[in-house]
Amino acid sequence: MIPLIPVTPTPAVTLTSVITCPVCQHAQAEQMPTDACQWFYECTSCHTVLKPLAGDCCVFCSYGTVPCPPIQKQGKGACGCC
């Protein structure tokens, strides 16, 4: 008889994050790419181009309400760039 191993369900990945501009505080919901890190984001209000903070792989990890999909799935360092 094969022993049953409990399967832990994989948490769902959230694909929408609200980015808040640190310059003008404008908040905008955006879809995150699932296959790459997004290094730049232009604020739709003040047009400041945001870049990731030191130690973060993308603008979603730095300024978003939800980290990017690779970080959600596998944790810090999952992108290979942080």
C-alpha positions as CSV (number, residue, x, y, z in Angstrom):
1,M,0.0,0.0,0.0
2,I,1.3,3.5,-0.9
3,P,1.2,6.0,1.9
4,L,-0.9,9.1,1.2
5,I,1.0,12.3,1.5
6,P,-1.1,15.4,2.2
7,V,-0.9,17.8,-0.7
8,T,-0.5,21.4,0.3
9,P,-2.5,23.6,-2.0
10,T,-0.4,26.2,-3.9
11,P,-1.6,29.7,-3.1
12,A,-3.1,31.6,-5.9
13,V,-0.9,34.2,-7.5
14,T,-2.3,37.7,-7.6
15,L,-1.7,39.4,-11.0
16,T,-3.0,42.9,-10.1
17,S,-1.0,45.3,-7.9
18,V,-1.7,48.9,-7.1
19,I,1.5,51.0,-7.7
20,T,1.7,54.2,-5.7
21,C,4.0,56.9,-7.0
22,P,6.4,58.1,-4.3
23,V,6.5,61.6,-5.9
24,C,2.8,62.5,-6.3
25,Q,1.1,59.6,-4.3
26,H,-1.0,58.7,-7.3
27,A,-2.2,55.1,-7.1
28,Q,-2.9,53.0,-10.2
29,A,-3.9,49.3,-10.5
30,E,-1.8,47.5,-13.0
31,Q,-1.5,44.0,-14.4
32,M,1.8,42.3,-13.6
33,P,3.7,40.3,-16.2
34,T,4.0,36.7,-15.3
35,D,7.2,35.9,-17.1
36,A,9.5,38.8,-16.5
37,C,10.3,41.6,-14.0
38,Q,9.2,45.1,-14.8
39,W,12.1,47.4,-14.2
40,F,10.5,50.7,-15.2
41,Y,7.0,52.3,-14.7
42,E,5.9,55.7,-15.8
43,C,3.4,57.3,-13.3
44,T,0.3,58.1,-15.2
45,S,-0.2,61.3,-13.2
46,C,3.2,63.1,-12.9
47,H,5.1,61.0,-15.5
48,T,8.0,60.2,-13.2
49,V,9.7,57.0,-14.3
50,L,10.0,54.7,-11.3
51,K,12.8,52.1,-11.0
52,P,13.1,49.3,-8.4
53,L,14.6,50.2,-5.0
54,A,17.9,48.6,-4.1
55,G,17.3,45.0,-3.3
56,D,14.0,44.7,-5.2
57,C,13.7,43.0,-8.5
58,C,11.0,45.2,-10.0
59,V,8.7,48.2,-9.5
60,F,5.9,46.0,-8.2
61,C,8.1,44.8,-5.4
62,S,9.1,48.4,-4.6
63,Y,6.0,50.4,-5.0
64,G,3.1,47.9,-5.4
65,T,0.6,46.5,-2.9
66,V,1.5,43.0,-4.1
67,P,5.0,41.7,-5.1
68,C,5.6,40.2,-8.6
69,P,4.4,36.7,-9.4
70,P,7.9,35.0,-9.1
71,I,8.3,36.5,-5.6
72,Q,4.8,35.5,-4.6
73,K,5.4,31.9,-5.8
74,Q,9.0,31.3,-4.6
75,G,10.1,34.1,-2.3
76,K,12.9,36.7,-2.4
77,G,15.6,35.8,-5.0
78,A,13.2,33.9,-7.2
79,C,13.8,36.2,-10.1
80,G,17.5,35.7,-10.1
81,C,18.1,39.4,-9.9
82,C,17.6,40.1,-6.2
